[in-house]
Amino acid sequence: MVLKARITGMLDSNCYIIEDGGEAAVIDPGTDAEDIMQVLKEHGLVLKYIIYTHGHIDHVCEGDRLRSLTGAKVAAHEDEARILENPVLNGSAIFRSARRMDGADILVKDADALKLGNTDLEIIHTPGHTPGGICILARNADTAVDSGCIGAGTSDCIFTGDTLFRLSVGRTDLGAGDPGLLSASLDRLMELGDDVRVFPGHGSATTIGYERENNPWLRG
């Protein structure tokens, strides 16, 4: 599995491109479909999935366009539909460009898996930042990165969207958040092993072990 990171938009949202066996998935397409298309072309990849960790506009803005350009299927949690379609809840209204995002083609739920080549992308429902927030767990992933924001290696890795960041956690004050649900979701993530690499929706990569020991928001 090759993993590429792109930082997009005024909020510096992370977009991840992963592949296995010539099939690709984009996790949180952000705001630059052209850049994503260029990466796919350079590496001869067929885009199979566009996966939303949640429905905020800085993460999903170019998802509809990318789907139109490639025919890829958009996957999101079944509880995220009202966020995607509501310009206030998805945040686009804040930027004076109110947008109703189209719905997902694949509605996922906790413990589902999306097949990418020989890799199972395991869905973990992590509500709190939004009702349908998800994390995506890929086991034994070989990661080769062309961006300085994350490193390379072989391990289980998890894409956490806006649930868990390096030394921080997701906000719950954006209209559909729930502090209690976020706390429960973070507890679930802390059940993972220390060596699991964390690729968040903003900022640099980290590990579950580092966050368990150092993240002030996770200390009782």
C-alpha positions in Angstrom: 0.0 0.0 0.0 1.4 3.4 -1.0 0.2 6.4 1.0 0.4 9.9 -0.2 -0.6 13.0 1.7 -1.8 16.3 0.4 -2.6 19.4 2.5 -5.5 21.3 1.0 -7.5 24.5 1.5 -7.3 27.4 3.9 -7.8 25.1 6.9 -4.9 22.8 6.0 -6.9 19.7 5.8 -5.1 16.4 5.1 -6.1 14.4 2.0 -4.7 10.8 1.8 -4.3 8.7 -1.4 -3.8 5.0 -0.7 -3.5 2.1 -3.2 -3.2 -1.6 -3.4 -2.9 -3.6 -6.6 -3.6 -0.6 -8.9 -6.8 0.3 -7.1 -6.9 3.6 -5.1 -8.9 5.2 -2.5 -9.0 8.9 -1.5 -9.7 9.6 2.1 -11.1 13.2 2.5 -10.6 14.7 -1.0 -10.4 18.3 0.4 -10.3 21.1 -2.1 -8.1 20.1 -5.0 -9.5 17.5 -7.4 -7.0 18.4 -10.1 -4.0 17.5 -7.8 -5.6 14.2 -7.0 -6.2 13.4 -10.6 -2.6 14.2 -11.4 -1.4 11.7 -8.8 -3.7 9.0 -10.0 -2.5 9.6 -13.6 1.2 9.6 -12.7 0.9 6.3 -10.9 -1.6 4.6 -13.2 -4.2 4.1 -10.5 -7.9 3.5 -10.9 -9.9 5.3 -8.2 -12.3 2.9 -6.5 -13.4 4.8 -3.4 -13.8 8.4 -2.1 -14.1 8.0 1.6 -15.4 10.8 3.9 -14.3 10.6 7.5 -17.0 13.2 8.1 -19.0 15.7 6.2 -17.3 19.1 6.9 -16.7 21.0 3.7 -12.9 21.4 4.2 -12.7 17.6 3.9 -15.3 16.8 1.3 -15.5 19.9 -0.9 -14.2 18.3 -4.2 -15.8 14.9 -3.5 -18.7 15.3 -5.9 -16.5 16.6 -8.7 -14.0 13.8 -8.2 -16.8 11.3 -8.4 -18.0 12.8 -11.6 -14.4 12.8 -13.1 -13.6 9.2 -12.1 -16.8 7.2 -11.5 -15.5 6.3 -8.1 -18.0 5.5 -5.3 -18.3 7.8 -2.4 -18.4 6.1 1.0 -19.6 7.7 4.2 -21.3 6.7 7.4 -25.1 6.4 7.2 -25.5 9.0 10.0 -23.6 11.7 8.1 -26.2 12.3 5.4 -27.7 15.3 7.2 -24.3 16.9 7.6 -23.4 16.6 3.9 -26.7 18.0 2.7 -26.9 21.0 5.2 -24.7 24.0 4.3 -24.8 25.2 8.0 -23.8 21.8 9.4 -21.2 21.0 6.7 -19.7 24.4 7.3 -19.8 25.8 3.7 -22.2 28.6 4.8 -19.4 30.0 6.9 -17.4 30.7 3.8 -20.3 32.3 2.0 -20.5 29.5 -0.5 -23.4 27.4 0.8 -23.3 23.9 -0.7 -25.5 20.9 -0.4 -23.2 17.9 -1.0 -24.6 14.9 -2.8 -25.2 11.8 -0.8 -22.9 8.8 -0.5 -23.1 5.8 -2.9 -22.0 3.4 -0.1 -23.4 3.9 3.4 -21.0 2.3 5.9 -21.5 1.4 9.5 -19.3 0.2 12.4 -17.2 -2.9 11.6 -17.9 -2.8 7.8 -14.9 -3.2 5.5 -14.1 -1.8 2.1 -12.0 -4.0 -0.1 -9.1 -2.3 -1.8 -6.9 -4.7 -3.7 -5.9 -7.2 -1.1 -6.4 -4.8 1.8 -9.5 -4.5 4.0 -10.2 -0.9 5.1 -12.0 -1.5 8.4 -14.6 1.1 9.4 -14.7 2.3 13.0 -17.7 4.5 13.9 -16.3 7.4 16.0 -19.1 9.9 16.6 -18.6 13.1 18.5 -17.1 15.6 16.2 -20.0 14.8 13.9 -22.7 12.1 14.3 -21.3 9.9 11.5 -17.6 10.4 11.9 -15.5 7.4 11.1 -11.9 6.2 11.3 -10.4 3.8 8.7 -8.0 1.1 9.9 -5.6 -0.5 7.5 -3.6 -3.4 8.8 0.1 -4.1 7.9 0.3 -1.2 5.6 3.5 -0.3 3.7 3.6 3.5 3.5 5.8 5.5 1.2 5.1 9.2 1.5 6.0 12.2 -0.8 5.1 14.8 1.7 7.0 16.0 4.8 3.9 15.9 7.0 4.1 12.2 7.6 6.7 9.5 7.6 7.1 6.0 6.1 7.1 2.6 7.5 5.2 -0.7 7.8 2.5 -1.1 10.5 -1.2 -1.0 11.1 -2.4 2.6 10.4 -5.6 4.5 11.1 -7.0 7.5 9.4 -8.8 9.5 12.2 -10.3 12.5 10.4 -11.2 15.1 13.0 -11.5 12.6 15.9 -7.9 12.4 17.0 -4.9 14.7 16.3 -1.4 14.8 17.4 -1.7 16.2 21.0 -5.3 17.2 20.4 -8.8 15.9 19.7 -11.8 17.0 17.6 -14.0 19.9 18.4 -17.6 19.3 19.5 -18.9 22.9 19.3 -19.6 23.0 15.5 -23.4 22.4 15.6 -23.7 18.6 15.6 -20.9 17.6 18.1 -21.3 15.7 21.3 -18.6 15.7 23.9 -19.8 12.4 25.5 -19.8 10.6 22.2 -16.3 11.9 21.3 -15.0 10.8 24.7 -16.4 7.3 24.1 -14.9 7.2 20.6 -11.5 8.2 21.8 -11.7 5.4 24.4 -12.2 3.0 21.6 -9.2 4.3 19.7 -7.1 3.9 22.8 -7.8 0.2 22.7 -5.6 -0.1 19.7 -1.9 -1.0 20.0 0.8 1.5 20.8 2.5 1.1 17.4 -0.6 1.9 15.3 0.2 4.9 13.2 -2.3 7.7 13.2 -3.0 9.9 10.2 -5.3 12.7 11.2 -7.4 15.1 9.3 -5.1 18.0 10.2 -1.5 18.2 11.3 1.2 15.6 11.4 1.1 11.9 12.0 1.5 10.3 15.3 0.9 6.9 17.0 -1.6 5.6 19.4 1.1 5.1 22.0 2.4 8.6 21.8 -1.1 10.0 22.2 -1.9 7.7 25.1 1.2 9.0 26.9 1.2 12.7 25.9 -2.1 13.9 24.7 -3.5 16.2 27.4 -7.1 15.7 26.2 -6.8 11.9 26.9 -5.5 12.2 30.4 -8.2 11.4 33.0 
